[in-house]
Amino acid sequence: MRKYLFFIVLFALAISYSATAQKNEVYFHSINTFAAVGGQTEVNAAFQTVNGIQFSKWFGGIGVGVDNYVYKTLPLFFDARRFLGNEKRCFIYGDIGYDFPLKNKPGKEVTWYDTYDFSGGIYTDIGMGCQLPISKKSSFILSLGYSYKKLQSKIGTTICPFVGPCFVDYSNYEYSYGRMILKAGLIF
Amino acid sequence: MKKYIRLSLSIFSIFFGITFLGSCVKDTCKQTYTYSYYIPVYKTTNEVKAGIKSGAPQEVENPGKIVLLGDYIFLNDVDKGIHVIDNRNPAMPRNAAFISIPGNMDLALKGNTLYADLYTDLVTLDISDPLNVVVKKYDEGVFPFRAYGNGFYNDSTKIITDWIKRDTIVTQSCTAGQLYYDYYGGAVPQTFYTNYSSASSTGSTMNSTSPIGKGGSMARFTIAGNILYTVSNTDLNVFNITNPGNPVYDSKINISAWNVETIFPFKDKLLIGTQNGMFVYDTKNPDKPTLAGQFSHVQSCDPVIADGDYAYVTLRTGTTCAGNTNALQILKLNNYTDPQLLQSYTLTNPHGLSKDGKLLFVCDGIDGLKIYNASDINNLQLVKQFADMEAYDVIAYNYLALVVSKDGLYQFDYSNENNIRPISKIGIANQ
């Protein structure tokens, strides 16, 4: 219930800002940020670049990045932003896409494995931020949000009795990580 | 007014967002593990003893160790018993009978007497007529290390004779416990949680006065002279079989090593393979073997054989073996006191091996059977490879190589080194 209430409020906020007058201008933007990603397990770094076009107070683009939280992944996502106010300094954003695994091995928490197979999962990010112009065409951008990514792996261990056929036992793992993400960078 | 509403909504959403999102910051890991466990089927001890006889032949299910004696092959089916195979025509071996021995993993033959383990017990059989074997003696509790483990205890009046397999899927948090290792949920057969499994076989000895079955290199039982030697995980057990039908437990010698695996008799010595090295015991006093020398290697499983001045050891990895070495090592025995490594050949996952003349047979796991010309130990030449099998152990004797593999028992004719060929196969059930 809280989740739904939050999104209703966020939507209402976006709508309330859309009542202001809009200009029909189209701009290309590249948004490049470094991020600190903090969750239950650790705080780690991430990098993203989002490239797309802005039309009036809306922005849409494609983003790609590297996310080092627990397992290194490469998120590929669609990014949408709604700039707020006449000066469009602040915004709310949402990302949704797919997270590709970059890590080859499961890591210390699983030992005695013989085979491993990582696959990706959904990647989402939602938050708010603001930008400060530093020149005519570029601004410093800062945002805070919540990011969620998912991964899966299948790990096999070969068991060999001293005599007799070996066999492989499999375990499937599903990892999901909900974390806060603080991004800072440049938009130009 | 609008501005006031917007401001209120903004503050409220930021506050609510932080509160809400804070509760969503968490990491989860879910593990789904599929494994099999086994439910025991019991019989009383008296029923089991009464059932130890030559019964109707059965299909081979889980081939283990083998021993060859005359025209017969005795092939262990791990945990179940021994197949008696009439091999008078190696091109057409006949599965002639099955001796039901629950918990059997090792065997040794001398003359007309077969020695087999039944979990913790030793069974002595008269096999004058392999198709009508007779129990001569039953020694209880001589192999205590074979007792049921994993917290699963049996009462002494019952014996596990079979297992009913169940597959199960367990889903749990990754931090709930080492489910990854808890393969043994429920009761499981010894096969899957001990690396003591192997059929026993007797190695040949030049000094034997009675025909002794020839076994493979994965043996844990062996006979030299009038002594039956067996190895447990840590000890060398000595049984006097001067009266073949009445083995007498003589002594136990602790071998200071990790996980003793194999025993191979050579001249007046015993070569014992362990996970951290090869040990040489002198049997000049057969009842009291003494340590003569040893060779240490990296942690690995290692069957060992010997020929002349050299010992041949295979090292392999695998979960129960640990380590990271898969190789064939050739040692110079140096009067056995100080074996030294001469050569090491990297292989895939070598298991049992055998040698006849200049031909060295190596079972290299999924790479199958490899046959080398070992005339020059510094330069082994691969003569032939049979890659379409997963080979475990081999006996090469009198131009006939018997190979235990994942899918059955193969026989190869190596009378012509330039034309080594398979001549027969006894497959396993459901293949």
Contacts between the chains, C-beta under 8 A, distances in Angstrom:
chain1	res1	chain2	res2	distance
A	2	B	20	5.5
A	3	B	20	6.8
A	5	B	16	7.4
A	6	B	13	7.4
A	6	B	16	5.5
A	6	B	17	6.3
A	6	B	20	4.9
A	9	B	9	6.6
A	9	B	12	6.4
A	9	B	13	4.7
A	9	B	16	6.3
A	10	B	13	5.7
A	10	B	17	7.6
A	12	B	9	6.1
A	13	B	6	7.4
A	13	B	9	4.9
A	13	B	10	6.4
A	13	B	13	5.5
A	16	B	2	7.4
A	16	B	5	6.7
A	16	B	6	5.3
A	16	B	9	6.3
A	17	B	6	6.9
A	19	B	2	7.6
A	38	B	25	7.6
A	39	B	25	5.5
A	39	B	26	7.3
A	39	B	27	5.7
A	40	B	25	6.2
A	40	B	26	4.9
A	40	B	27	4.4
A	41	B	27	4.9
A	70	B	27	7.0
A	109	B	174	7.1
A	110	B	180	6.7
A	112	B	180	7.3
A	112	B	181	7.6
A	112	B	319	5.8
A	114	B	319	7.7
A	128	B	14	7.3
A	128	B	17	7.6
A	146	B	21	4.3
A	146	B	24	6.2
A	146	B	25	7.5
A	148	B	24	7.7
A	157	B	180	7.2
A	157	B	319	6.2
A	158	B	318	6.6
A	158	B	319	6.0
A	159	B	183	7.1
A	159	B	192	6.9
A	159	B	319	5.4
A	159	B	320	7.4
A	160	B	318	3.9
A	160	B	319	6.1
A	160	B	320	5.8
A	160	B	321	7.2
A	161	B	78	7.5
A	161	B	191	5.0
A	161	B	192	6.1
A	161	B	194	7.8
A	161	B	195	6.6
A	161	B	197	5.1
A	161	B	320	7.2
A	162	B	194	7.7
A	162	B	195	4.1
A	162	B	196	6.6
A	162	B	197	4.8
A	162	B	198	5.3
A	162	B	218	7.3
A	162	B	261	6.8
A	162	B	301	7.4
A	162	B	320	6.8
A	163	B	64	4.5
A	163	B	65	6.3
A	163	B	78	6.2
A	163	B	105	7.5
A	163	B	197	5.0
A	163	B	198	4.4
A	163	B	199	6.7
A	163	B	218	6.0
A	163	B	392	6.1
A	163	B	393	7.2
A	163	B	404	7.8
A	164	B	62	5.1
A	164	B	63	7.6
A	164	B	64	6.4
A	164	B	78	5.2
A	164	B	191	5.9
A	164	B	197	6.3
A	164	B	392	7.7
A	165	B	62	7.3
A	165	B	390	7.2
A	165	B	406	4.6
A	166	B	318	6.9
A	166	B	390	7.9
A	166	B	406	8.0
A	169	B	33	7.5
A	169	B	34	7.5
A	169	B	35	5.7
A	169	B	183	6.3
A	170	B	33	7.7
A	170	B	34	6.1
A	171	B	31	5.6
A	171	B	32	6.8
A	171	B	33	4.6
A	171	B	34	8.0
A	171	B	179	7.5
A	171	B	180	5.9
A	172	B	31	7.2
A	172	B	32	4.4
A	172	B	33	7.7
A	173	B	29	6.2
A	173	B	30	7.1
A	173	B	31	5.4
A	173	B	32	7.8
A	173	B	174	6.5
A	174	B	28	7.9
A	174	B	29	7.1
A	174	B	30	4.5
A	174	B	32	7.7
A	175	B	27	7.4
A	175	B	28	7.4
A	175	B	29	5.2
A	176	B	27	7.1
A	176	B	28	5.0
A	176	B	29	7.9
A	177	B	27	4.9
A	178	B	24	4.6
A	178	B	25	5.4
A	178	B	26	5.5
A	178	B	27	7.2
A	179	B	25	5.8
A	179	B	27	7.9
A	180	B	21	6.7
A	180	B	22	8.0
A	180	B	25	5.8
